[in-house]
Amino acid sequence: MDEIEKLNDLRQRIDDTDLELIKLLEKRLNLVKEASLVKATLGASSRSLEREEFLLQDRALKAKEHHLPEGLIEDLLKRLLRESYKDSAQRTFSCTYKTSKPIVLVGGNGGMGQVFAKYFKASEYKVKTLEKDDWENVAEIVKGALLVLICVPIEVTENVIERLAPYLDEETILADITSVKAKILSKMLSAHQGPVLALHPMFGPDIKGMVKQVIVNAGGRELEKSAFVLEQFKIWGAKVCNCEAQEHDKAMGIIQAMRHFTTYCYGLFLANTNASLKEILDLSSPIYHLELLMVGRLFAQDPHLYCDIIMAQEHNKQLIEQYLNCLKEQLEVVANHNKAEFVKRFLDARDYFGEYATLFLKESGQLLARVNDDKR
Amino acid sequence: MDEIEKLNDLRQRIDDTDLELIKLLEKRLNLVKEASLVKATLGASSRSLEREEFLLQDRALKAKEHHLPEGLIEDLLKRLLRESYKDSAQRTFSCTYKTSKPIVLVGGNGGMGQVFAKYFKASEYKVKTLEKDDWENVAEIVKGALLVLICVPIEVTENVIERLAPYLDEETILADITSVKAKILSKMLSAHQGPVLALHPMFGPDIKGMVKQVIVNAGGRELEKSAFVLEQFKIWGAKVCNCEAQEHDKAMGIIQAMRHFTTYCYGLFLANTNASLKEILDLSSPIYHLELLMVGRLFAQDPHLYCDIIMAQEHNKQLIEQYLNCLKEQLEVVANHNKAEFVKRFLDARDYFGEYATLFLKESGQLLARVNDDKR
């Protein structure tokens, strides 16, 4: 055989192996689907951390025995787990509070409302919705409700609470999912005398499933009565993160408002320079490609959403000012070519990041490799 | 069988399937290694775009026939291709200019110098290095060189050019790899009368292989004489991107300087707020998690590197001022709760991003799913 024939022969054998691989993946996906159904009848949570840990460790060991390069089987398994989480979004779940009382989702036909409606229904709750046009029947709709969960845009939430409250039974749990917690929680507490629960799901309506999603519990009143709600979230696979309302709002100023604001500004700045995106992309290393993705993606979305997040708290203005001052100082450092000062500030920030800096470097390295994988 | 036994049985079958999967992957990796060796004897490039396109399309089709969820086989193949690129970094390459004349790497023992030394050697070139301590032998080292490639830090590059030039044969190609091109190119052109080539590899010394890496060709003099260098890069699998020096520098002000500068400032700002990173991470959605990774990773690296990039061009100062002005304006918009203005500017920037916005949203969506995959 000459070398070209050899290459063609090897490629044919790779093709054959890939077909086997596809068949094996099909078999595996079917087994996982079956397991998901059995888990549903067992009332088990969508996600078993112990099983996952076992899986990852066991396969890593076997992969090493079979000389697979480090990290390959781990990446593949995580990718497969993603599919099994998606599957589990279609299953039923055991119910943490069996009752004939309904759950009312205010704005239940909106994006987030639909997510919660689907999951509550899949857990055998009776779900009703209260929409804009339903206010004349509000008394009837919320009467005897177990839980009334407000899923409306933030700017109308306070108004909705006011209008709702007079019709709520005293034992009904009043809850919301807006991204600002302190003022909404205090509004709920003053408007309703019964149990209250302030929530903030850290995801949008486009999620593929609830597994691994974070839902913040910012407290409320008579929390023992709403404990089943948090338990239900966990059965769905979500992570419940307890965080006091004020603390939550402070963190969101940074996590949501500041990051979106600086991304928005960077996009405006880029547009201002009128740099050719095509050229920039051609010249980009994976890291800049990634950062450009994160800036550009914002502008494909709803401006009002970002506007609301950025303007949600007065405190955000102060954060922006703080950031602006920081930039001004650094501009001076750069303008003066003050390398020593640059390095000093850099090292101070390194102290702040502590061990996270190297952790982030490693984790992002994996991710940048994936950005490179995607490059044609 | 009761449900628990059923679940255990299914899990056992998943375990067995995974072992088969690992064996199949081992088989595939070995076939790819063999193919890489055959390609080396054929003198073929590290990467065949046609073969990759065929692979991705063919497998996608077969995966669909076998009911695999969309995107799964594509992700797996891209991950496997990464391994085959890494393999190809170990192979030999055909040489695009057979000669007994040496290639001299100035700073060849530095990070980037080592990368090029390795690849040139793997392509049968005779490689010499010129280090700091070798200047007394400079005449002897560069005598009769085919190519002298300067791989030293940017702040000493001009000085190195000056010291080198008097010893270069007129037919020797003088080339460099610094990240600022216009002033270095003009320095090379005035110092050396023979062929000149200005390059900028868009990667660091930590790359796993040359495949898909971008190398910018910013031109020079008597370019027909250095055409073999660019051809050699392509054989290694790199992408050569032609960009005029001034244009390149303008783009780098944005790609490298501005992005690093804003990331640096954001890190300083975060340190300034003294927000708890642990709490922020707990509360973060994948998107903020990713952005935090990208900020934190910077501070695990060498401050001097970033300082040099940010201070490399006077023009960068103007870009920072432009960004700062943009931020100030937006702060006012936010402070005045001017939603209409926010939305207007947002939509203007959307126009600038054009079809890239939705493209980036889609691409980043894939990536964020992977960030979520990594979450424990």
Boltz contact constraints between the chains, C-beta under 6 A:
constraints:
  - contact:
      token1: [A, 3]
      token2: [B, 38]
      max_distance: 6.0
  - contact:
      token1: [A, 3]
      token2: [B, 41]
      max_distance: 6.0
  - contact:
      token1: [A, 3]
      token2: [B, 42]
      max_distance: 6.0
  - contact:
      token1: [A, 6]
      token2: [B, 38]
      max_distance: 6.0
  - contact:
      token1: [A, 7]
      token2: [B, 38]
      max_distance: 6.0
  - contact:
      token1: [A, 10]
      token2: [B, 31]
      max_distance: 6.0
  - contact:
      token1: [A, 10]
      token2: [B, 34]
      max_distance: 6.0
  - contact:
      token1: [A, 10]
      token2: [B, 35]
      max_distance: 6.0
  - contact:
      token1: [A, 13]
      token2: [B, 31]
      max_distance: 6.0
  - contact:
      token1: [A, 14]
      token2: [B, 31]
      max_distance: 6.0
  - contact:
      token1: [A, 17]
      token2: [B, 27]
      max_distance: 6.0
  - contact:
      token1: [A, 17]
      token2: [B, 28]
      max_distance: 6.0
  - contact:
      token1: [A, 18]
      token2: [B, 59]
      max_distance: 6.0
  - contact:
      token1: [A, 20]
      token2: [B, 24]
      max_distance: 6.0
  - contact:
      token1: [A, 21]
      token2: [B, 24]
      max_distance: 6.0
  - contact:
      token1: [A, 22]
      token2: [B, 62]
      max_distance: 6.0
  - contact:
      token1: [A, 22]
      token2: [B, 63]
      max_distance: 6.0
  - contact:
      token1: [A, 22]
      token2: [B, 66]
      max_distance: 6.0
  - contact:
      token1: [A, 24]
      token2: [B, 20]
      max_distance: 6.0
  - contact:
      token1: [A, 24]
      token2: [B, 21]
      max_distance: 6.0
  - contact:
      token1: [A, 25]
      token2: [B, 68]
      max_distance: 6.0
  - contact:
      token1: [A, 26]
      token2: [B, 66]
      max_distance: 6.0
  - contact:
      token1: [A, 27]
      token2: [B, 17]
      max_distance: 6.0
  - contact:
      token1: [A, 28]
      token2: [B, 17]
      max_distance: 6.0
  - contact:
      token1: [A, 31]
      token2: [B, 10]
      max_distance: 6.0
  - contact:
      token1: [A, 31]
      token2: [B, 13]
      max_distance: 6.0
  - contact:
      token1: [A, 31]
      token2: [B, 14]
      max_distance: 6.0
  - contact:
      token1: [A, 34]
      token2: [B, 10]
      max_distance: 6.0
  - contact:
      token1: [A, 35]
      token2: [B, 10]
      max_distance: 6.0
  - contact:
      token1: [A, 38]
      token2: [B, 3]
      max_distance: 6.0
  - contact:
      token1: [A, 38]
      token2: [B, 6]
      max_distance: 6.0
  - contact:
      token1: [A, 38]
      token2: [B, 7]
      max_distance: 6.0
  - contact:
      token1: [A, 41]
      token2: [B, 3]
      max_distance: 6.0
  - contact:
      token1: [A, 42]
      token2: [B, 3]
      max_distance: 6.0
  - contact:
      token1: [A, 59]
      token2: [B, 18]
      max_distance: 6.0
  - contact:
      token1: [A, 62]
      token2: [B, 22]
      max_distance: 6.0
  - contact:
      token1: [A, 63]
      token2: [B, 22]
      max_distance: 6.0
  - contact:
      token1: [A, 66]
      token2: [B, 22]
      max_distance: 6.0
  - contact:
      token1: [A, 66]
      token2: [B, 26]
      max_distance: 6.0
  - contact:
      token1: [A, 68]
      token2: [B, 25]
      max_distance: 6.0
  - contact:
      token1: [A, 69]
      token2: [B, 83]
      max_distance: 6.0
  - contact:
      token1: [A, 75]
      token2: [B, 79]
      max_distance: 6.0
  - contact:
      token1: [A, 78]
      token2: [B, 373]
      max_distance: 6.0
  - contact:
      token1: [A, 79]
      token2: [B, 75]
      max_distance: 6.0
  - contact:
      token1: [A, 82]
      token2: [B, 373]
      max_distance: 6.0
  - contact:
      token1: [A, 83]
      token2: [B, 69]
      max_distance: 6.0
  - contact:
      token1: [A, 202]
      token2: [B, 285]
      max_distance: 6.0
  - contact:
      token1: [A, 212]
      token2: [B, 372]
      max_distance: 6.0
  - contact:
      token1: [A, 212]
      token2: [B, 375]
      max_distance: 6.0
  - contact:
      token1: [A, 241]
      token2: [B, 282]
      max_distance: 6.0
  - contact:
      token1: [A, 251]
      token2: [B, 279]
      max_distance: 6.0
  - contact:
      token1: [A, 251]
      token2: [B, 280]
      max_distance: 6.0
  - contact:
      token1: [A, 251]
      token2: [B, 283]
      max_distance: 6.0
  - contact:
      token1: [A, 254]
      token2: [B, 275]
      max_distance: 6.0
  - contact:
      token1: [A, 255]
      token2: [B, 284]
      max_distance: 6.0
  - contact:
      token1: [A, 255]
      token2: [B, 288]
      max_distance: 6.0
  - contact:
      token1: [A, 259]
      token2: [B, 288]
      max_distance: 6.0
  - contact:
      token1: [A, 259]
      token2: [B, 291]
      max_distance: 6.0
  - contact:
      token1: [A, 265]
      token2: [B, 326]
      max_distance: 6.0
  - contact:
      token1: [A, 265]
      token2: [B, 327]
      max_distance: 6.0
  - contact:
      token1: [A, 265]
      token2: [B, 330]
      max_distance: 6.0
  - contact:
      token1: [A, 267]
      token2: [B, 349]
      max_distance: 6.0
  - contact:
      token1: [A, 268]
      token2: [B, 326]
      max_distance: 6.0
  - contact:
      token1: [A, 268]
      token2: [B, 345]
      max_distance: 6.0
  - contact:
      token1: [A, 268]
      token2: [B, 349]
      max_distance: 6.0
  - contact:
      token1: [A, 269]
      token2: [B, 323]
      max_distance: 6.0
  - contact:
      token1: [A, 269]
      token2: [B, 326]
      max_distance: 6.0
  - contact:
      token1: [A, 271]
      token2: [B, 349]
      max_distance: 6.0
  - contact:
      token1: [A, 271]
      token2: [B, 352]
      max_distance: 6.0
  - contact:
      token1: [A, 275]
      token2: [B, 254]
      max_distance: 6.0
  - contact:
      token1: [A, 277]
      token2: [B, 356]
      max_distance: 6.0
  - contact:
      token1: [A, 279]
      token2: [B, 251]
      max_distance: 6.0
  - contact:
      token1: [A, 280]
      token2: [B, 251]
      max_distance: 6.0
  - contact:
      token1: [A, 282]
      token2: [B, 241]
      max_distance: 6.0
  - contact:
      token1: [A, 283]
      token2: [B, 251]
      max_distance: 6.0
  - contact:
      token1: [A, 284]
      token2: [B, 255]
      max_distance: 6.0
  - contact:
      token1: [A, 285]
      token2: [B, 202]
      max_distance: 6.0
  - contact:
      token1: [A, 288]
      token2: [B, 255]
      max_distance: 6.0
  - contact:
      token1: [A, 288]
      token2: [B, 259]
      max_distance: 6.0
  - contact:
      token1: [A, 291]
      token2: [B, 259]
      max_distance: 6.0
  - contact:
      token1: [A, 293]
      token2: [B, 360]
      max_distance: 6.0
  - contact:
      token1: [A, 293]
      token2: [B, 363]
      max_distance: 6.0
  - contact:
      token1: [A, 293]
      token2: [B, 364]
      max_distance: 6.0
  - contact:
      token1: [A, 296]
      token2: [B, 353]
      max_distance: 6.0
  - contact:
      token1: [A, 296]
      token2: [B, 356]
      max_distance: 6.0
  - contact:
      token1: [A, 296]
      token2: [B, 357]
      max_distance: 6.0
  - contact:
      token1: [A, 296]
      token2: [B, 360]
      max_distance: 6.0
  - contact:
      token1: [A, 297]
      token2: [B, 360]
      max_distance: 6.0
  - contact:
      token1: [A, 297]
      token2: [B, 361]
      max_distance: 6.0
  - contact:
      token1: [A, 297]
      token2: [B, 364]
      max_distance: 6.0
  - contact:
      token1: [A, 299]
      token2: [B, 349]
      max_distance: 6.0
  - contact:
      token1: [A, 299]
      token2: [B, 350]
      max_distance: 6.0
  - contact:
      token1: [A, 299]
      token2: [B, 353]
      max_distance: 6.0
  - contact:
      token1: [A, 299]
      token2: [B, 357]
      max_distance: 6.0
  - contact:
      token1: [A, 300]
      token2: [B, 357]
      max_distance: 6.0
  - contact:
      token1: [A, 300]
      token2: [B, 358]
      max_distance: 6.0
  - contact:
      token1: [A, 300]
      token2: [B, 361]
      max_distance: 6.0
  - contact:
      token1: [A, 303]
      token2: [B, 343]
      max_distance: 6.0
  - contact:
      token1: [A, 303]
      token2: [B, 346]
      max_distance: 6.0
  - contact:
      token1: [A, 307]
      token2: [B, 339]
      max_distance: 6.0
  - contact:
      token1: [A, 307]
      token2: [B, 342]
      max_distance: 6.0
  - contact:
      token1: [A, 310]
      token2: [B, 334]
      max_distance: 6.0
  - contact:
      token1: [A, 311]
      token2: [B, 334]
      max_distance: 6.0
  - contact:
      token1: [A, 311]
      token2: [B, 337]
      max_distance: 6.0
  - contact:
      token1: [A, 317]
      token2: [B, 335]
      max_distance: 6.0
  - contact:
      token1: [A, 320]
      token2: [B, 331]
      max_distance: 6.0
  - contact:
      token1: [A, 323]
      token2: [B, 269]
      max_distance: 6.0
  - contact:
      token1: [A, 324]
      token2: [B, 327]
      max_distance: 6.0
  - contact:
      token1: [A, 326]
      token2: [B, 265]
      max_distance: 6.0
  - contact:
      token1: [A, 326]
      token2: [B, 268]
      max_distance: 6.0
  - contact:
      token1: [A, 326]
      token2: [B, 269]
      max_distance: 6.0
  - contact:
      token1: [A, 327]
      token2: [B, 265]
      max_distance: 6.0
  - contact:
      token1: [A, 327]
      token2: [B, 324]
      max_distance: 6.0
  - contact:
      token1: [A, 330]
      token2: [B, 265]
      max_distance: 6.0
  - contact:
      token1: [A, 331]
      token2: [B, 320]
      max_distance: 6.0
  - contact:
      token1: [A, 334]
      token2: [B, 310]
      max_distance: 6.0
  - contact:
      token1: [A, 334]
      token2: [B, 311]
      max_distance: 6.0
  - contact:
      token1: [A, 335]
      token2: [B, 317]
      max_distance: 6.0
  - contact:
      token1: [A, 337]
      token2: [B, 311]
      max_distance: 6.0
  - contact:
      token1: [A, 339]
      token2: [B, 307]
      max_distance: 6.0
  - contact:
      token1: [A, 342]
      token2: [B, 307]
      max_distance: 6.0
  - contact:
      token1: [A, 343]
      token2: [B, 303]
      max_distance: 6.0
  - contact:
      token1: [A, 345]
      token2: [B, 268]
      max_distance: 6.0
  - contact:
      token1: [A, 346]
      token2: [B, 303]
      max_distance: 6.0
  - contact:
      token1: [A, 349]
      token2: [B, 267]
      max_distance: 6.0
  - contact:
      token1: [A, 349]
      token2: [B, 268]
      max_distance: 6.0
  - contact:
      token1: [A, 349]
      token2: [B, 271]
      max_distance: 6.0
  - contact:
      token1: [A, 349]
      token2: [B, 299]
      max_distance: 6.0
  - contact:
      token1: [A, 350]
      token2: [B, 299]
      max_distance: 6.0
  - contact:
      token1: [A, 352]
      token2: [B, 271]
      max_distance: 6.0
  - contact:
      token1: [A, 353]
      token2: [B, 296]
      max_distance: 6.0
  - contact:
      token1: [A, 353]
      token2: [B, 299]
      max_distance: 6.0
  - contact:
      token1: [A, 356]
      token2: [B, 277]
      max_distance: 6.0
  - contact:
      token1: [A, 356]
      token2: [B, 296]
      max_distance: 6.0
  - contact:
      token1: [A, 357]
      token2: [B, 296]
      max_distance: 6.0
  - contact:
      token1: [A, 357]
      token2: [B, 299]
      max_distance: 6.0
  - contact:
      token1: [A, 357]
      token2: [B, 300]
      max_distance: 6.0
  - contact:
      token1: [A, 358]
      token2: [B, 300]
      max_distance: 6.0
  - contact:
      token1: [A, 360]
      token2: [B, 293]
      max_distance: 6.0
  - contact:
      token1: [A, 360]
      token2: [B, 296]
      max_distance: 6.0
  - contact:
      token1: [A, 360]
      token2: [B, 297]
      max_distance: 6.0
  - contact:
      token1: [A, 361]
      token2: [B, 297]
      max_distance: 6.0
  - contact:
      token1: [A, 361]
      token2: [B, 300]
      max_distance: 6.0
  - contact:
      token1: [A, 363]
      token2: [B, 293]
      max_distance: 6.0
  - contact:
      token1: [A, 364]
      token2: [B, 293]
      max_distance: 6.0
  - contact:
      token1: [A, 364]
      token2: [B, 297]
      max_distance: 6.0
  - contact:
      token1: [A, 370]
      token2: [B, 370]
      max_distance: 6.0
  - contact:
      token1: [A, 372]
      token2: [B, 212]
      max_distance: 6.0
  - contact:
      token1: [A, 373]
      token2: [B, 78]
      max_distance: 6.0
  - contact:
      token1: [A, 373]
      token2: [B, 82]
      max_distance: 6.0
  - contact:
      token1: [A, 375]
      token2: [B, 212]
      max_distance: 6.0
